[in-house]
Amino acid sequence: MPQHIAVIMDGNGRWATSRGLPRIAGHRQGASTLKELLRCCKDWGIKALTAYAFSTENWQRPIEEVDFLMHLFERLLHRELAQMHQEGVRISFIGDLSALPKSLQMEMERSMTETLNNQAIHFTVAVNYGSRNEITRVCRQVAQLVEQGELSAEQVNESLVEQHLYTADTPEPDLLIRTSGEMRLSNFLLWQMAYTEMYFTDILWPDFNREAFHQALLSYQSRDRRFGQVKASLSA
């Protein structure tokens, strides 16, 4: 089983409009799907789930949709925190959280603090996240350390970069799942997913149920993960 799964939850808006519903109805249903997936991961022994909830590019969406998403995040945190805490979920948020509404930032901070020591599953939500922004931010931090004489240029290596990423305390994803037929990374965890297995499905996110998740896991289990190496022969 993969120990860390990342998901790009695509197709909420299309799911809603195909049913004659406003796009926000798709986001509401998508949140329910994410909650069910988190429970599946916990039940099946998967130790980490990272969800791409809102990208740095998503600010370009209609203001009504953006406002709804911000309120949805806040409501869900307020409503679900006690239950997730009871179930041993550790919650983290990655991205530039400073651009979010203050009340949402407070709920995020409270949820991270309260669940910090939980160990059943690590649930990370990427909000106002862009991987290029993250890597640029790391470069700036490392450059400042070199400029201040705390580091030499020769000391800059992959391990140092990883220590400055938002995900420094989380293993790299084993599996990425993206729904709705799109087959790209969309600026999500570009550094972290160097060796991640990728699974793309035409299913829209609100319809991504346990059976669909099971199919993704079966696909993952059929992969031969060599990490750039040649697999040793059975006779070796």
C-alpha positions as CSV (number, residue, x, y, z in Angstrom):
1,M,0.0,0.0,0.0
2,P,1.2,3.5,-0.6
3,Q,2.0,5.4,2.6
4,H,1.4,8.9,1.2
5,I,-1.3,9.8,-1.4
6,A,-1.7,13.2,-3.1
7,V,-4.9,14.1,-4.8
8,I,-5.8,16.8,-7.4
9,M,-9.6,17.1,-6.9
10,D,-10.7,18.1,-10.4
11,G,-14.2,18.3,-11.8
12,N,-16.4,19.8,-9.1
13,G,-17.7,22.6,-11.3
14,R,-18.3,20.3,-14.3
15,W,-20.1,17.8,-12.0
16,A,-22.5,20.5,-10.9
17,T,-23.2,22.2,-14.2
18,S,-23.9,18.8,-15.8
19,R,-26.7,18.5,-13.3
20,G,-28.0,22.0,-13.8
21,L,-26.6,23.0,-10.4
22,P,-24.4,26.0,-9.5
23,R,-20.7,25.3,-9.3
24,I,-20.6,25.8,-5.6
25,A,-22.8,22.6,-5.3
26,G,-20.0,20.7,-6.8
27,H,-17.5,22.1,-4.3
28,R,-19.8,21.1,-1.4
29,Q,-20.1,17.6,-2.8
30,G,-16.4,17.5,-3.4
31,A,-15.7,18.3,0.2
32,S,-17.9,15.3,1.2
33,T,-15.8,13.1,-1.2
34,L,-12.6,14.3,0.4
35,K,-13.9,13.5,3.9
36,E,-14.8,9.9,2.7
37,L,-11.4,9.5,1.1
38,L,-9.6,10.5,4.3
39,R,-11.6,7.9,6.2
40,C,-10.7,5.3,3.6
41,C,-7.0,6.1,3.9
42,K,-7.2,5.9,7.7
43,D,-9.2,2.6,7.6
44,W,-6.7,1.0,5.1
45,G,-3.5,2.0,6.9
46,I,-2.4,4.8,4.6
47,K,-0.4,7.3,6.8
48,A,-0.7,10.5,4.8
49,L,-3.1,12.3,2.4
50,T,-2.3,15.6,0.8
51,A,-5.1,17.4,-1.1
52,Y,-4.8,20.3,-3.6
53,A,-7.7,22.4,-2.4
54,F,-6.9,25.9,-3.8
55,S,-4.0,26.9,-6.1
56,T,-2.4,30.3,-6.4
57,E,-4.1,30.5,-9.9
58,N,-7.6,29.9,-8.4
59,W,-7.9,33.5,-7.4
60,Q,-8.7,34.2,-11.0
61,R,-12.0,32.4,-10.7
62,P,-15.3,34.3,-10.2
63,I,-15.2,36.3,-6.9
64,E,-18.5,34.6,-5.8
65,E,-16.9,31.1,-6.2
66,V,-13.7,32.2,-4.4
67,D,-15.6,33.7,-1.5
68,F,-17.7,30.5,-1.2
69,L,-14.6,28.3,-1.1
70,M,-13.1,30.4,1.7
71,H,-16.3,30.2,3.7
72,L,-16.5,26.4,2.9
73,F,-13.0,25.8,4.2
74,E,-13.8,27.7,7.4
75,R,-17.1,26.0,8.0
76,L,-15.7,22.6,7.4
77,L,-12.9,23.2,9.9
78,H,-15.2,24.5,12.5
79,R,-17.6,21.7,12.1
80,E,-15.3,18.7,11.5
81,L,-12.3,19.5,13.7
82,A,-13.6,17.8,16.9
83,Q,-14.4,14.6,15.0
84,M,-11.1,14.5,13.1
85,H,-9.2,15.2,16.4
86,Q,-11.1,12.3,18.0
87,E,-10.1,10.0,15.1
88,G,-6.4,10.8,15.5
89,V,-6.1,12.9,12.3
90,R,-3.2,15.4,12.3
91,I,-4.1,18.4,10.1
92,S,-1.6,20.6,8.3
93,F,-2.0,23.4,5.8
94,I,0.7,24.3,3.2
95,G,0.8,27.4,0.9
96,D,0.9,31.1,1.4
97,L,-1.7,31.3,4.1
98,S,-1.1,35.0,4.8
99,A,-3.3,35.9,1.8
100,L,-6.4,34.1,3.3
101,P,-9.1,35.8,5.3
102,K,-8.0,36.3,8.9
103,S,-10.8,34.3,10.4
104,L,-9.9,31.3,8.2
105,Q,-6.2,31.7,9.2
106,M,-7.2,31.5,12.8
107,E,-9.3,28.3,12.3
108,M,-6.3,26.7,10.4
109,E,-3.9,27.6,13.1
110,R,-6.2,26.2,15.8
111,S,-6.7,23.0,13.9
112,M,-3.0,22.5,13.4
113,T,-2.2,23.2,17.0
114,E,-4.9,21.0,18.4
115,T,-4.1,18.0,16.2
116,L,-0.3,18.3,16.2
117,N,0.4,15.1,18.2
118,N,-2.2,12.9,16.5
119,Q,-0.7,9.9,14.6
120,A,-3.5,8.0,12.9
121,I,-3.0,9.9,9.6
122,H,-1.4,13.1,8.5
123,F,-3.9,15.1,6.4
124,T,-2.4,18.0,4.6
125,V,-4.4,20.6,2.6
126,A,-2.7,22.8,0.1
127,V,-4.4,26.2,0.1
128,N,-3.1,29.2,-2.0
129,Y,-0.4,26.8,-2.9
130,G,1.8,26.9,-6.0
131,S,4.9,24.7,-6.3
132,R,7.0,27.2,-8.3
133,N,6.2,29.8,-5.6
134,E,7.3,27.3,-2.9
135,I,10.6,26.5,-4.7
136,T,11.2,30.2,-5.3
137,R,10.6,30.9,-1.6
138,V,13.1,28.2,-0.6
139,C,15.7,29.6,-3.0
140,R,15.3,33.0,-1.4
141,Q,15.6,31.6,2.1
142,V,18.7,29.6,1.3
143,A,20.2,32.6,-0.6
144,Q,19.7,34.8,2.5
145,L,21.5,32.2,4.7
146,V,24.5,32.2,2.2
147,E,24.4,36.0,2.1
148,Q,24.5,36.2,5.9
149,G,27.5,33.8,6.1
150,E,25.5,31.0,7.8
151,L,26.0,28.7,4.8
152,S,28.5,28.3,2.1
153,A,27.3,27.7,-1.5
154,E,28.9,24.3,-1.3
155,Q,26.6,23.3,1.5
156,V,23.5,23.8,-0.6
157,N,22.2,20.4,-1.6
158,E,18.9,18.5,-2.1
159,S,18.6,17.7,1.6
160,L,18.9,21.4,2.5
161,V,16.3,22.4,0.0
162,E,13.9,19.7,1.3
163,Q,14.3,21.0,4.9
164,H,12.9,24.4,3.7
165,L,9.9,23.1,1.8
166,Y,6.4,23.3,3.3
167,T,6.4,19.5,3.4
168,A,9.7,19.1,5.3
169,D,8.2,16.8,7.9
170,T,6.2,14.6,5.4
171,P,7.5,11.8,3.2
172,E,7.2,12.3,-0.5
173,P,4.0,11.0,-2.1
174,D,4.0,7.5,-3.4
175,L,0.9,8.0,-5.5
176,L,-0.8,11.0,-7.1
177,I,-4.5,10.7,-8.1
178,R,-6.0,13.3,-10.5
179,T,-9.7,13.1,-11.5
180,S,-11.8,14.4,-14.4
181,G,-9.5,13.3,-17.2
182,E,-6.9,16.0,-16.9
183,M,-3.4,14.7,-17.2
184,R,-1.0,17.3,-15.8
185,L,0.4,18.4,-12.4
186,S,-0.8,22.0,-12.4
187,N,2.0,23.3,-10.3
188,F,1.4,20.8,-7.5
189,L,4.3,19.4,-5.4
190,L,6.7,19.5,-8.4
191,W,9.8,18.8,-6.2
192,Q,8.1,16.3,-4.0
193,M,6.7,14.2,-6.8
194,A,9.9,13.5,-8.7
195,Y,9.3,9.7,-8.3
196,T,5.6,9.6,-7.5
197,E,3.4,7.1,-9.4
198,M,0.6,8.9,-11.2
199,Y,-3.0,7.7,-11.7
200,F,-5.4,9.7,-13.9
201,T,-9.1,8.9,-14.2
202,D,-12.0,10.4,-16.1
203,I,-14.2,10.2,-13.0
204,L,-15.2,13.7,-11.8
205,W,-14.1,14.3,-8.2
206,P,-17.5,14.3,-6.5
207,D,-18.1,10.8,-8.0
208,F,-14.7,9.4,-6.8
209,N,-16.0,6.9,-4.3
210,R,-14.4,3.9,-2.5
211,E,-14.6,1.7,-5.5
212,A,-12.8,4.2,-7.7
213,F,-10.2,4.6,-5.0
214,H,-9.8,0.9,-4.8
215,Q,-9.1,0.8,-8.6
216,A,-6.4,3.5,-8.1
217,L,-4.7,1.4,-5.4
218,L,-4.8,-1.7,-7.6
219,S,-3.2,0.2,-10.4
220,Y,-0.5,1.4,-8.0
221,Q,0.2,-2.1,-6.7
222,S,0.8,-3.3,-10.3
223,R,3.6,-0.7,-10.8
224,D,7.3,-1.6,-10.6
225,R,8.9,1.2,-8.6
226,R,12.6,1.3,-9.4
227,F,13.5,4.9,-8.6
228,G,15.9,5.0,-11.6
229,Q,17.6,1.8,-10.8
230,V,17.7,-1.5,-12.6
231,K,15.8,-4.2,-10.9
232,A,18.0,-7.1,-9.8
233,S,17.3,-10.4,-11.5
234,L,15.7,-13.2,-9.5
235,S,18.9,-15.3,-10.0
236,A,21.2,-12.6,-8.6
